[in-house]
Amino acid sequence: MSKILVIGARGRAGRAAVEEARGRGHEVVAVARTADAGLVSGDVTDAGRIADLAAGYDAVIAGVYDGGSDPAEFFPRAARALVEGLEKAGVARLVWVGLASILPTADGTLLMDSAGYPTEYRSFFLAHQAALDVFTASPLDWVSVAPTGDFDHANPSRKGGYRVASANAHDLISYADLAIALVDEADNPTHHRTAIGVTV
């Protein structure tokens, strides 16, 4: 049994990761900005709080977003706090919920640079990349796991598996199946210091 801390547990990816990890019998603490039933309060930009919460845990899964902040400021700040906090806590493994847009397609072109891909959220995409740049500059054993395309909102059921693949805007995966990949990478780390995409 692993001890896993899930930051951003009120979000859809975070909730799915908590459910998946608990379903495997793991000890899980679910963290959100404000406490609620089953949730512990914690700010992902507060390195001290992260260190306190993560102490004694085997891995951290983080799926975070703050709609009230500038993404270009929020994501690198969160990444820096995670690096500092996890180092203080002695936790080496971070599984980050990533973004398909910054993954390469089969021909090596980033999905966000593909012909016809929406550009109005490009600054958000680049903010996510800035977080990965922070992780890359650190000694942390991190992996970013993202859908290769988008989430399947029409059919959110758990199919029970996934595969690692290049970015493809047409691919869909449920939050429940993404969570399988997230918890797999926390349980038995396979990818190290890189970003991967998963689909069914």
C-alpha positions as CSV (number, residue, x, y, z in Angstrom):
1,M,0.0,0.0,0.0
2,S,1.3,3.4,-1.0
3,K,0.7,6.7,0.8
4,I,-0.4,9.3,-1.9
5,L,-1.1,13.0,-1.5
6,V,-3.5,14.4,-4.1
7,I,-3.4,18.2,-4.5
8,G,-6.3,19.7,-6.4
9,A,-8.7,17.0,-5.2
10,R,-11.8,19.2,-5.8
11,G,-11.1,19.2,-9.5
12,R,-12.3,16.5,-11.9
13,A,-8.8,14.9,-12.4
14,G,-8.0,15.2,-8.7
15,R,-11.3,13.6,-7.6
16,A,-10.7,10.8,-10.1
17,A,-7.2,10.2,-8.8
18,V,-8.4,10.0,-5.2
19,E,-11.1,7.5,-6.2
20,E,-8.6,5.4,-8.2
21,A,-6.0,5.4,-5.5
22,R,-8.4,4.6,-2.7
23,G,-9.9,1.8,-4.9
24,R,-6.4,0.2,-4.9
25,G,-6.3,0.3,-1.1
26,H,-3.8,3.2,-0.8
27,E,-3.7,5.7,2.0
28,V,-4.8,9.0,0.4
29,V,-5.0,12.5,1.7
30,A,-7.1,14.8,-0.6
31,V,-6.1,18.4,-0.6
32,A,-8.0,21.5,-1.9
33,R,-7.6,25.2,-1.4
34,T,-10.4,25.1,1.3
35,A,-11.3,22.3,3.6
36,D,-14.5,20.4,3.1
37,A,-15.9,16.9,3.8
38,G,-13.0,14.6,3.1
39,L,-10.7,17.4,2.0
40,V,-7.8,19.0,3.8
41,S,-6.9,22.6,3.1
42,G,-3.7,23.4,1.3
43,D,-2.4,26.1,-1.1
44,V,-0.3,24.6,-3.9
45,T,1.7,27.8,-4.0
46,D,2.7,27.5,-0.3
47,A,5.9,25.4,-0.1
48,G,5.7,25.2,3.7
49,R,2.2,23.8,3.7
50,I,3.1,21.3,0.9
51,A,6.1,20.1,3.0
52,D,3.9,19.6,6.1
53,L,1.2,17.7,4.1
54,A,3.6,15.6,2.1
55,A,5.9,14.4,4.9
56,G,5.9,10.7,5.1
57,Y,4.1,10.2,1.8
58,D,5.4,8.1,-1.2
59,A,4.2,10.3,-4.0
60,V,2.2,13.4,-4.8
61,I,-0.3,13.8,-7.6
62,A,-1.1,17.4,-8.5
63,G,-3.9,18.6,-10.8
64,V,-4.2,22.3,-10.1
65,Y,-5.8,25.4,-11.5
66,D,-6.7,28.8,-10.2
67,G,-9.2,30.7,-12.3
68,G,-8.7,33.9,-10.3
69,S,-4.9,34.1,-11.0
70,D,-2.8,34.9,-14.1
71,P,-1.8,31.5,-15.4
72,A,1.6,32.8,-16.4
73,E,2.2,33.6,-12.7
74,F,0.3,30.8,-11.1
75,F,1.7,27.7,-12.8
76,P,5.4,28.5,-12.4
77,R,4.8,29.6,-8.8
78,A,2.9,26.4,-8.0
79,A,5.8,24.4,-9.6
80,R,8.4,26.2,-7.5
81,A,6.4,25.6,-4.3
82,L,6.1,21.9,-5.2
83,V,9.8,21.5,-5.8
84,E,10.7,23.3,-2.6
85,G,8.0,21.7,-0.5
86,L,8.6,18.1,-1.7
87,E,12.3,18.5,-1.2
88,K,11.7,19.6,2.4
89,A,9.3,16.7,2.9
90,G,11.8,14.1,1.4
91,V,9.3,13.1,-1.3
92,A,10.9,12.6,-4.7
93,R,8.0,11.6,-6.9
94,L,5.5,14.1,-8.4
95,V,2.8,13.2,-10.9
96,W,1.6,16.4,-12.5
97,V,-1.7,16.6,-14.5
98,G,-0.5,18.1,-17.7
99,L,-1.9,19.6,-20.9
100,A,-2.2,18.0,-24.4
101,S,-1.5,21.3,-26.1
102,I,2.2,21.2,-25.2
103,L,2.8,17.6,-26.2
104,P,4.3,16.7,-29.6
105,T,2.2,15.1,-32.3
106,A,3.4,12.1,-34.3
107,D,5.5,14.3,-36.6
108,G,7.0,16.2,-33.7
109,T,5.0,19.3,-34.1
110,L,3.6,20.5,-30.8
111,L,-0.2,20.1,-30.7
112,M,-0.7,23.8,-30.1
113,D,1.3,24.6,-33.2
114,S,-0.7,22.2,-35.4
115,A,-2.8,23.7,-38.3
116,G,-6.3,24.6,-37.1
117,Y,-5.6,24.2,-33.4
118,P,-7.2,27.0,-31.4
119,T,-4.8,29.8,-30.5
120,E,-6.9,31.9,-28.1
121,Y,-5.6,30.0,-25.1
122,R,-2.0,29.9,-26.2
123,S,-0.8,32.0,-23.1
124,F,-2.4,29.3,-20.9
125,F,-0.6,26.5,-22.8
126,L,2.7,28.4,-22.4
127,A,2.1,28.9,-18.7
128,H,1.8,25.1,-18.3
129,Q,5.1,24.7,-20.2
130,A,6.7,27.2,-17.8
131,A,5.8,24.9,-14.9
132,L,7.5,22.0,-16.6
133,D,10.5,24.1,-17.2
134,V,10.7,24.7,-13.4
135,F,10.5,20.9,-12.8
136,T,13.1,20.3,-15.4
137,A,15.5,22.6,-13.7
138,S,15.0,20.8,-10.4
139,P,16.2,17.4,-9.1
140,L,12.6,16.3,-8.6
141,D,11.5,12.9,-10.1
142,W,8.5,14.2,-11.9
143,V,6.2,13.2,-14.8
144,S,3.5,15.2,-16.5
145,V,0.6,13.0,-17.6
146,A,-2.0,14.5,-19.9
147,P,-4.7,13.4,-22.4
148,T,-3.3,13.1,-25.9
149,G,-6.3,15.1,-27.0
150,D,-9.2,16.0,-24.7
151,F,-11.5,14.6,-22.0
152,D,-14.5,12.5,-23.0
153,H,-17.3,14.5,-21.4
154,A,-20.0,12.6,-23.4
155,N,-18.9,9.2,-22.1
156,P,-17.1,9.7,-18.8
157,S,-17.2,6.0,-17.8
158,R,-14.0,4.1,-16.8
159,K,-12.9,1.8,-19.6
160,G,-10.2,0.3,-17.4
161,G,-7.0,1.1,-19.4
162,Y,-4.9,3.5,-21.4
163,R,-1.9,3.7,-23.7
164,V,0.8,6.2,-24.1
165,A,0.7,8.0,-27.4
166,S,1.6,11.1,-29.3
167,A,-0.7,14.1,-29.1
168,N,-3.8,13.9,-31.3
169,A,-6.6,16.5,-31.1
170,H,-9.2,13.8,-31.9
171,D,-8.3,11.5,-29.1
172,L,-10.6,11.3,-26.0
173,I,-10.1,9.8,-22.6
174,S,-12.3,9.9,-19.5
175,Y,-11.0,11.4,-16.2
176,A,-11.4,7.9,-14.7
177,D,-9.0,6.4,-17.2
178,L,-6.5,9.3,-16.9
179,A,-6.6,8.6,-13.2
180,I,-5.4,5.0,-13.8
181,A,-2.3,6.4,-15.5
182,L,-1.8,9.0,-12.7
183,V,-1.9,6.4,-10.0
184,D,0.2,3.9,-12.0
185,E,3.0,6.5,-12.2
186,A,2.7,7.2,-8.5
187,D,2.7,3.4,-7.7
188,N,5.3,2.2,-10.1
189,P,7.1,5.1,-11.7
190,T,7.8,4.3,-15.4
191,H,8.4,7.7,-17.0
192,H,10.9,10.1,-15.4
193,R,11.4,13.9,-15.9
194,T,9.2,14.0,-19.0
195,A,5.7,14.7,-20.3
196,I,3.6,11.9,-21.7
197,G,0.1,11.7,-23.2
198,V,-2.4,8.9,-22.6
199,T,-5.5,7.8,-24.5
200,V,-7.7,4.7,-24.5
